[in-house]
Amino acid sequence: MLNENFYSKLLTVSLILLVSNSCRQRQTPKKTTEYINKEVMIERGDVDINLAGTLSMPTSNGIHPAILMLTGSGGHTRDQVISGLPMFEVIGNFLAENGVAVLRVDDRGQGSSTGPNVRESSTEERSKDAIAAFKFLLNQPEIDTTQIGLLGHSEGTHTATLVANNLNEVDFVIMMSPWAIAGSELWVWQQGNILRKEGDFSEENIQTIETELLKMVTSIGAGNSDEDFFKYGGAACLAWGDPPEDITNDFITEAFGDLRQQWYEYFFSTNPENALKKLKQPTFALFGSEDQQTPPSLNVNYLSNYLIQAGNSDFTIQILPNEDHFFMTGDGLKPNEHKHGEMKMSTEALKAIKYWLKQRSNN
C-alpha cells in the first residue's frame, strides 16, 4: 500500500478541473502557414554527444516564436512514435503550420543521435542535452528569442522543468501528461492499477504487493545495494505468490533487474516537488481524464500547489475528457485502447495547445 500520508494530502480535483467544452465548439484548426523542415546536428561540446533533429521553420517573413519538444521515457526518436503514430511529428507539424518554429531531436543513443542509451542516463543528464538544443534554437536568426519555450510529454515535463529552472531564456512551458508525485510512488501506483484491472488478486493481496514493491524501489533510489534489492525484491516475489523455493537471487534479478538501471535509479529517487517549486515561467499543463500512467487524480493538485508555492502567477491546468496519456484516438476505440497504425492525434489536445499559445501571445 502507498503511504497514508500520500493519500491524505490529495485535494479534490474539481477545484481546478477545466473541461474543454469551449474548445469543442471551435472548428478544426486549418493550415495557416507554410514551413520547411531542416535537418540539424547539435553538438554538446562538453561531452561526446551529438543530437540529430528536425527544425520546422515557418517560411513567412520576420522572426517566429519557437518550441523545443522533449520526449517521454523509454528512448525515442524525434517523432516519438506511439502505437505506430509519430506523435511528436504530428504535434510539431501542427505548430509549424500555425506559425511556430519547432525543434524535435532524437534522444541520445536513439535514431541518428550519439551517446549512451537513455536507460543508462538520468533525466537530469538528459536535461543537459535539452539545454544544448535550446541554446541552438536561441542562436537561429529566424527565432524570436522573447517567445521561445518547451513542450514536454510525460517524463519530458520533468526535463522541461529542469531546463526552465536553469535557463532564464525559457519563456514558457507546456506540459502534456505531467507527473508531480514521487517517482517511486507513481510507479507503484501504476503496478497496482494494472493488477486491479487484471482482477487476479484480492485488494488485500494487491496492497501487500504494493507495500513490498515500494520498499524495493525506494531502496533502489536510495543506493541500489545488492543486499536491499534481494531482500525487498524477494519479499515482493513472495507477496506475488511465487513459491519460496523458487525465489533465488537469479529469480529476483530476472523479475526486477531492469529496474536497477540508472534511469530508474534516478526516477525512484526523484520527487518533482523541488523543481516545480522553482518554476516561474508561464505554464500550461494538459491532462487526459482517462490517463492510466500519470492520472490527474494523483498529480493535478500537487502540481497546482507546487506552482503556487513557486510564486508562479501564470499557469493553467486543463483536463480533457475522454483522453488518455497520449491524447490519441481511434475509430471505435475507447481511451487507452490502441491499435497499431490506426491511431490519430486528438484534435482537442492540439486545439487546447494552440488556444493557450494564442491567449498568451495576446497578453
Helices and strands as residue ranges (DSSP letters): H 4-8, G 13-15, H 21-24, E 35-43, E 50-58, E 64-70, E 81-82, E 85-86, H 87-97, E 101-105, G 118-120, H 123-138, E 143-153, H 155-166, E 172-176, H 183-198, H 203-222, H 226-240, G 244-246, H 249-256, G 257-260, H 262-269, H 273-276, E 283-288, H 296-309, E 315-320, E 328-329, E 344-345, H 347-362
